[in-house]
Amino acid sequence: MAAGKSVVGRSFASRHGLPYVDTDQLVVDEHGPIPEIFASHSEAYFREVEARAVAAALDSPVRSVISLGGGAVLDAGTQQLLQHATVVFLDTDLATVLPRISRSGHRPLLAGDPVVRWSALAQARRPLYESLADIVIDTRGLAVPEVVERITAALDEGEH
C-alpha cells in the first residue's frame, strides 16, 4: 500500500505503449469510492468485487500493465491467476511511503494510526508478495523514472 504501484504502472505503460489498468479504479467505477464500500458493506465485500475486477483485467487478451491494490493478492483465486502473469513487487519501506500515507485519508485499512497499520500490513503481506513476484524492485530512494528503468531492465534480462 502506497508503494507507488499506480504512478509507476502508468509511467511504465506509457513508456512501452501499453494499456494501463488500475483494478482499484475498476472497482470505483462500478461500485463507488473504496472507503464508502468499506463503510456501507465490509472489507469482505470489497475483496469479492476486487477479486472479480482483477480476474477481468487478467483475462483480457490485450497485453497490459495492471496495477493491483495491495490486498488483492490475499485472494486465493487471484494468486492462481497471477501464476500466468509477470508479477512485479515494488518493495519499499515506511520512510518512503510515510509522506503518502500521512496525507491520504482515503485508505480504510490505515484508519487510526497509519504508521502502525501500514507497518503491520507490510510485515504480514511481505512473504506473500515475495512468493508471487517474478521481479522485485527496491524502490527506496528512487524516482519513478528510475523504477520504470529497473523494471524494464529486469524484464529485458529475464525476457518475461
Accessible surface in RSA format (square Angstrom, percent):
REM  Atomic radii and reference values for relative SASA: ProtOr
REM  Chains: A
REM  Algorithm: Lee & Richards
REM  Probe-radius: 1.40
REM  Slices: 20
REM RES _ NUM      All-atoms   Total-Side   Main-Chain    Non-polar    All polar
REM                ABS   REL    ABS   REL    ABS   REL    ABS   REL    ABS   REL
RES MET A   1    36.83  19.1  21.78  14.4  15.05  35.8  22.31  19.0  14.52  19.2
RES ALA A   2     6.70   6.2   0.00   0.0   6.70  15.3   5.90   8.3   0.81   2.1
RES ALA A   3    12.07  11.1   8.12  12.5   3.95   9.0   8.12  11.4   3.95  10.5
RES GLY A   4    13.63  16.8   0.00   N/A  13.63  16.8  11.96  32.8   1.67   3.7
RES LYS A   5    58.33  28.5  52.69  32.3   5.64  13.4  43.07  38.8  15.27  16.3
RES SER A   6    39.39  33.3  37.37  49.9   2.02   4.7  19.44  41.4  19.94  27.9
RES VAL A   7    70.74  46.5  69.05  62.5   1.69   4.1  69.05  60.0   1.69   4.6
RES VAL A   8     8.23   5.4   8.23   7.5   0.00   0.0   8.23   7.2   0.00   0.0
RES GLY A   9     7.20   8.9   0.00   N/A   7.20   8.9   7.02  19.3   0.18   0.4
RES ARG A  10   122.62  51.5 118.32  60.3   4.30  10.2  51.81  70.8  70.81  42.9
RES SER A  11    38.79  32.8  29.38  39.2   9.41  21.7  16.75  35.7  22.04  30.9
RES PHE A  12    19.48   9.7  19.48  12.1   0.00   0.0  19.48  11.8   0.00   0.0
RES ALA A  13     1.98   1.8   1.96   3.0   0.02   0.1   1.96   2.8   0.02   0.1
RES SER A  14    90.46  76.4  62.94  84.0  27.52  63.4  35.49  75.6  54.97  77.0
RES ARG A  15   124.53  52.3  87.60  44.7  36.93  87.9  45.74  62.5  78.79  47.8
RES HIS A  16    70.13  38.3  43.29  30.1  26.84  68.7  29.14  30.0  41.00  47.7
RES GLY A  17    69.88  86.2   0.00   N/A  69.88  86.2  39.05 107.2  30.83  69.1
RES LEU A  18    36.11  20.1  23.86  17.1  12.24  30.8  25.64  18.0  10.47  28.2
RES PRO A  19    61.76  45.0  48.84  44.5  12.92  47.0  61.03  50.4   0.73   4.5
RES TYR A  20    54.94  25.7  25.93  14.8  29.02  75.5  25.93  19.5  29.02  35.8
RES VAL A  21    36.60  24.1  33.21  30.1   3.40   8.2  36.60  31.8   0.00   0.0
RES ASP A  22    24.09  16.9  19.42  19.3   4.67  11.0   5.89  13.9  18.20  18.1
RES THR A  23     0.00   0.0   0.00   0.0   0.00   0.0   0.00   0.0   0.00   0.0
RES ASP A  24    44.00  30.8  43.96  43.8   0.04   0.1  12.11  28.5  31.89  31.8
RES GLN A  25    91.53  51.2  89.62  65.5   1.91   4.5  36.21  77.1  55.31  42.0
RES LEU A  26    67.27  37.5  62.30  44.6   4.97  12.5  62.78  44.1   4.49  12.1
RES VAL A  27     1.82   1.2   0.39   0.4   1.43   3.4   1.82   1.6   0.00   0.0
RES VAL A  28    47.05  31.0  42.01  38.0   5.04  12.1  42.01  36.5   5.04  13.7
RES ASP A  29   104.77  73.4  66.59  66.3  38.18  90.3  32.68  76.9  72.09  71.9
RES GLU A  30   137.65  79.0 105.85  80.1  31.80  75.7  36.30  70.2 101.35  82.7
RES HIS A  31    63.92  34.9  32.70  22.7  31.22  79.9  26.90  27.7  37.02  43.1
RES GLY A  32    22.54  27.8   0.00   N/A  22.54  27.8  19.40  53.2   3.13   7.0
RES PRO A  33    62.77  45.7  61.04  55.6   1.73   6.3  62.77  51.8   0.00   0.0
RES ILE A  34    27.21  15.5  26.12  19.5   1.09   2.6  26.12  18.8   1.09   2.9
RES PRO A  35    49.32  35.9  44.41  40.5   4.91  17.8  44.82  37.0   4.50  27.9
RES GLU A  36   107.76  61.9 105.97  80.2   1.79   4.3  40.87  79.1  66.88  54.6
RES ILE A  37     3.43   1.9   2.54   1.9   0.89   2.1   3.33   2.4   0.09   0.3
RES PHE A  38    35.68  17.9  23.23  14.4  12.45  32.4  23.51  14.3  12.17  34.8
RES ALA A  39    91.05  83.7  49.82  76.9  41.23  93.8  60.82  85.7  30.23  80.1
RES SER A  40    84.52  71.4  48.49  64.7  36.03  83.0  49.85 106.2  34.67  48.6
RES HIS A  41   106.03  57.9  74.80  52.0  31.23  79.9  46.08  47.5  59.95  69.8
RES SER A  42    46.64  39.4  41.21  55.0   5.43  12.5  37.85  80.6   8.78  12.3
RES GLU A  43    66.00  37.9  60.94  46.1   5.06  12.0  21.57  41.7  44.43  36.3
RES ALA A  44    65.53  60.3  55.77  86.1   9.76  22.2  62.30  87.7   3.23   8.6
RES TYR A  45    67.86  31.7  65.88  37.5   1.98   5.1  46.17  34.7  21.69  26.7
RES PHE A  46     7.85   3.9   7.85   4.9   0.00   0.0   7.85   4.8   0.00   0.0
RES ARG A  47    42.19  17.7  39.83  20.3   2.35   5.6  34.34  46.9   7.85   4.8
RES GLU A  48    98.24  56.4  91.83  69.5   6.42  15.3  35.46  68.6  62.78  51.3
RES VAL A  49     3.65   2.4   0.50   0.5   3.15   7.6   0.68   0.6   2.96   8.0
RES GLU A  50     3.06   1.8   3.06   2.3   0.00   0.0   0.40   0.8   2.65   2.2
RES ALA A  51    20.38  18.7  16.14  24.9   4.24   9.6  18.03  25.4   2.35   6.2
RES ARG A  52   140.05  58.8 132.03  67.3   8.02  19.1  75.74 103.5  64.31  39.0
RES ALA A  53    13.98  12.9   6.48  10.0   7.50  17.1  13.42  18.9   0.56   1.5
RES VAL A  54     0.03   0.0   0.03   0.0   0.00   0.0   0.03   0.0   0.00   0.0
RES ALA A  55    36.45  33.5  33.61  51.9   2.84   6.5  33.93  47.8   2.52   6.7
RES ALA A  56    65.92  60.6  48.30  74.5  17.62  40.1  56.05  78.9   9.87  26.2
RES ALA A  57    10.53   9.7   0.00   0.0  10.53  24.0   7.85  11.0   2.69   7.1
RES LEU A  58    44.08  24.5  17.88  12.8  26.20  65.9  19.12  13.4  24.96  67.2
RES ASP A  59   117.00  82.0  96.71  96.3  20.29  48.0  22.36  52.6  94.64  94.4
RES SER A  60    48.46  40.9  27.99  37.4  20.47  47.1  24.06  51.2  24.40  34.2
RES PRO A  61   136.95  99.8  94.46  86.1  42.50 154.5 107.12  88.4  29.83 185.4
RES VAL A  62    86.60  57.0  75.51  68.4  11.09  26.7  81.23  70.6   5.37  14.6
RES ARG A  63   174.85  73.4 158.19  80.6  16.66  39.7  76.25 104.2  98.61  59.8
RES SER A  64    30.26  25.6   4.98   6.6  25.28  58.2   1.36   2.9  28.90  40.5
RES VAL A  65    24.45  16.1  20.76  18.8   3.69   8.9  24.45  21.2   0.00   0.0
RES ILE A  66    44.45  25.3  17.47  13.0  26.98  65.0  17.47  12.6  26.98  73.2
RES SER A  67     9.40   7.9   3.68   4.9   5.72  13.2   6.83  14.6   2.56   3.6
RES LEU A  68    25.51  14.2  21.02  15.0   4.49  11.3  21.87  15.4   3.64   9.8
RES GLY A  69     9.22  11.4   0.00   N/A   9.22  11.4   6.70  18.4   2.53   5.7
RES GLY A  70    13.78  17.0   0.00   N/A  13.78  17.0   5.04  13.8   8.73  19.6
RES GLY A  71     3.95   4.9   0.00   N/A   3.95   4.9   0.00   0.0   3.95   8.8
RES ALA A  72     2.56   2.4   0.26   0.4   2.31   5.2   1.58   2.2   0.99   2.6
RES VAL A  73    12.39   8.2  12.39  11.2   0.00   0.0  12.39  10.8   0.00   0.0
RES LEU A  74    84.04  46.8  60.97  43.6  23.07  58.0  62.03  43.6  22.01  59.2
RES ASP A  75    54.45  38.1  46.31  46.1   8.14  19.2  15.00  35.3  39.45  39.3
RES ALA A  76    71.24  65.5  65.74 101.4   5.50  12.5  66.06  93.0   5.18  13.7
RES GLY A  77    34.35  42.4   0.00   N/A  34.35  42.4  28.90  79.3   5.45  12.2
RES THR A  78     1.70   1.2   0.97   1.0   0.73   1.7   0.04   0.1   1.66   2.5
RES GLN A  79    45.57  25.5  45.57  33.3   0.00   0.0   5.79  12.3  39.77  30.2
RES GLN A  80   119.14  66.6 117.97  86.2   1.17   2.8  29.51  62.8  89.63  68.0
RES LEU A  81    71.17  39.6  67.68  48.4   3.49   8.8  67.88  47.7   3.29   8.9
RES LEU A  82    10.37   5.8   7.23   5.2   3.14   7.9   7.51   5.3   2.86   7.7
RES GLN A  83   134.68  75.3  98.47  72.0  36.21  86.2  34.40  73.2 100.28  76.1
RES HIS A  84   161.03  88.0 121.09  84.2  39.94 102.2  87.10  89.8  73.93  86.0
RES ALA A  85    35.11  32.3  17.47  27.0  17.63  40.1  27.32  38.5   7.78  20.6
RES THR A  86    61.40  43.7  33.59  34.1  27.81  66.3  15.12  20.3  46.28  70.0
RES VAL A  87    23.69  15.6  20.58  18.6   3.11   7.5  23.69  20.6   0.00   0.0
RES VAL A  88    48.36  31.8  23.75  21.5  24.62  59.3  23.75  20.6  24.62  66.8
RES PHE A  89    23.00  11.5  18.93  11.7   4.06  10.6  23.00  13.9   0.00   0.0
RES LEU A  90    15.47   8.6   9.03   6.5   6.44  16.2   9.03   6.3   6.44  17.3
RES ASP A  91    16.73  11.7  16.73  16.6   0.00   0.0   0.00   0.0  16.73  16.7
RES THR A  92    10.97   7.8   5.54   5.6   5.43  12.9   5.54   7.4   5.43   8.2
RES ASP A  93    44.19  31.0  41.10  40.9   3.09   7.3  21.20  49.9  22.99  22.9
RES LEU A  94    51.66  28.8  48.90  35.0   2.76   6.9  48.90  34.3   2.76   7.4
RES ALA A  95    78.47  72.1  57.29  88.4  21.17  48.2  62.31  87.7  16.16  42.8
RES THR A  96    32.21  22.9  18.61  18.9  13.60  32.4  20.17  27.1  12.04  18.2
RES VAL A  97     0.00   0.0   0.00   0.0   0.00   0.0   0.00   0.0   0.00   0.0
RES LEU A  98    66.99  37.3  66.99  47.9   0.00   0.0  66.99  47.0   0.00   0.0
RES PRO A  99    74.37  54.2  63.78  58.1  10.59  38.5  72.46  59.8   1.92  11.9
RES ARG A 100    74.47  31.3  72.15  36.8   2.32   5.5  20.14  27.5  54.33  32.9
RES ILE A 101     1.69   1.0   0.20   0.2   1.48   3.6   0.20   0.1   1.48   4.0
RES SER A 102    77.55  65.5  41.90  55.9  35.65  82.1  35.28  75.1  42.27  59.2
RES ARG A 103   181.66  76.3 143.18  73.0  38.49  91.6  74.36 101.6 107.31  65.0
RES SER A 104    25.62  21.6   5.68   7.6  19.93  45.9  10.75  22.9  14.86  20.8
RES GLY A 105    84.01 103.6   0.00   N/A  84.01 103.6  42.44 116.5  41.57  93.1
RES HIS A 106   111.77  61.1 106.63  74.1   5.14  13.2  77.84  80.2  33.93  39.5
RES ARG A 107    61.62  25.9  51.52  26.3  10.10  24.1   8.93  12.2  52.70  31.9
RES PRO A 108    40.52  29.5  18.93  17.3  21.59  78.5  29.56  24.4  10.96  68.1
RES LEU A 109    25.74  14.3  22.90  16.4   2.84   7.1  24.97  17.5   0.77   2.1
RES LEU A 110     8.94   5.0   5.83   4.2   3.11   7.8   6.39   4.5   2.55   6.9
RES ALA A 111    73.83  67.9  53.44  82.5  20.39  46.4  65.04  91.6   8.79  23.3
RES GLY A 112    76.91  94.8   0.00   N/A  76.91  94.8  42.91 117.7  34.01  76.2
RES ASP A 113    75.22  52.7  66.21  65.9   9.01  21.3  30.18  71.0  45.04  44.9
RES PRO A 114    43.55  31.7  43.55  39.7   0.00   0.0  43.55  36.0   0.00   0.0
RES VAL A 115    54.84  36.1  54.84  49.6   0.00   0.0  54.84  47.7   0.00   0.0
RES VAL A 116    90.80  59.7  86.72  78.5   4.08   9.8  89.81  78.0   0.99   2.7
RES ARG A 117    87.17  36.6  87.08  44.4   0.10   0.2  25.84  35.3  61.34  37.2
RES TRP A 118    18.28   7.3  18.13   8.8   0.15   0.3  16.57   8.8   1.71   2.8
RES SER A 119    43.40  36.7  37.86  50.5   5.54  12.8  32.96  70.2  10.44  14.6
RES ALA A 120    49.94  45.9  39.29  60.6  10.65  24.2  45.83  64.5   4.11  10.9
RES LEU A 121    28.51  15.9  27.96  20.0   0.55   1.4  28.51  20.0   0.00   0.0
RES ALA A 122    27.04  24.9  19.12  29.5   7.92  18.0  25.22  35.5   1.82   4.8
RES GLN A 123   144.84  81.0 130.66  95.5  14.18  33.8  45.24  96.3  99.60  75.5
RES ALA A 124    77.71  71.5  46.91  72.4  30.80  70.1  57.83  81.4  19.88  52.7
RES ARG A 125    10.87   4.6   9.54   4.9   1.33   3.2   6.47   8.8   4.40   2.7
RES ARG A 126    75.32  31.6  75.11  38.3   0.22   0.5  36.01  49.2  39.32  23.8
RES PRO A 127    84.73  61.8  76.78  70.0   7.95  28.9  79.85  65.9   4.87  30.3
RES LEU A 128    41.07  22.9  36.65  26.2   4.42  11.1  39.91  28.0   1.16   3.1
RES TYR A 129    36.69  17.1  33.46  19.0   3.23   8.4  34.96  26.3   1.73   2.1
RES GLU A 130    84.55  48.5  70.55  53.4  13.99  33.3  23.13  44.7  61.41  50.1
RES SER A 131    86.95  73.5  46.38  61.9  40.56  93.4  51.07 108.8  35.88  50.3
RES LEU A 132    30.63  17.1  18.19  13.0  12.44  31.3  20.91  14.7   9.72  26.1
RES ALA A 133    21.59  19.9   0.03   0.0  21.56  49.0   0.03   0.0  21.56  57.1
RES ASP A 134    73.27  51.3  41.18  41.0  32.09  75.9   7.83  18.4  65.44  65.3
RES ILE A 135    12.89   7.3   8.19   6.1   4.70  11.3  12.89   9.3   0.00   0.0
RES VAL A 136    78.06  51.4  51.43  46.6  26.63  64.2  51.43  44.7  26.63  72.2
RES ILE A 137    10.95   6.2   9.52   7.1   1.42   3.4  10.95   7.9   0.00   0.0
RES ASP A 138    67.45  47.2  60.85  60.6   6.60  15.6  27.84  65.5  39.61  39.5
RES THR A 139     7.74   5.5   6.56   6.7   1.18   2.8   6.16   8.3   1.58   2.4
RES ARG A 140    89.78  37.7  73.37  37.4  16.41  39.1  39.36  53.8  50.42  30.6
RES GLY A 141    79.92  98.6   0.00   N/A  79.92  98.6  45.55 125.0  34.37  77.0
RES LEU A 142    39.67  22.1  16.33  11.7  23.34  58.7  17.82  12.5  21.85  58.8
RES ALA A 143    56.38  51.8  44.30  68.4  12.08  27.5  54.12  76.2   2.26   6.0
RES VAL A 144    45.51  29.9  42.18  38.2   3.32   8.0  42.70  37.1   2.81   7.6
RES PRO A 145    95.21  69.4  86.92  79.2   8.29  30.2  91.06  75.2   4.15  25.8
RES GLU A 146    82.98  47.6  78.94  59.7   4.04   9.6  35.66  69.0  47.33  38.6
RES VAL A 147     3.83   2.5   3.83   3.5   0.00   0.0   3.83   3.3   0.00   0.0
RES VAL A 148     3.34   2.2   3.34   3.0   0.00   0.0   3.34   2.9   0.00   0.0
RES GLU A 149    82.85  47.6  82.85  62.7   0.00   0.0  44.73  86.5  38.12  31.1
RES ARG A 150   119.11  50.0 114.61  58.4   4.50  10.7  32.25  44.1  86.86  52.6
RES ILE A 151    10.17   5.8  10.17   7.6   0.00   0.0  10.17   7.3   0.00   0.0
RES THR A 152    10.41   7.4   9.92  10.1   0.49   1.2  10.41  14.0   0.00   0.0
RES ALA A 153    50.85  46.8  43.32  66.8   7.54  17.1  48.47  68.3   2.38   6.3
RES ALA A 154    27.51  25.3  17.98  27.7   9.54  21.7  23.65  33.3   3.86  10.2
RES LEU A 155    32.57  18.1  30.04  21.5   2.53   6.4  30.31  21.3   2.27   6.1
RES ASP A 156    90.64  63.5  81.74  81.4   8.89  21.0  26.36  62.0  64.28  64.1
RES GLU A 157   158.37  90.9 122.83  92.9  35.54  84.6  47.49  91.9 110.88  90.5
RES GLY A 158    43.27  53.4   0.00   N/A  43.27  53.4  22.61  62.0  20.66  46.3
RES GLU A 159   144.40  82.9 116.19  87.9  28.20  67.2  58.17 112.5  86.23  70.4
RES HIS A 160   100.68  55.0  45.22  31.4  55.46 141.9  49.46  51.0  51.22  59.6
END  Absolute sums over single chains surface
CHAIN  1 A     8671.3       6569.6       2101.7       5003.4       3667.9
END  Absolute sums over all chains
TOTAL          8671.3       6569.6       2101.7       5003.4       3667.9
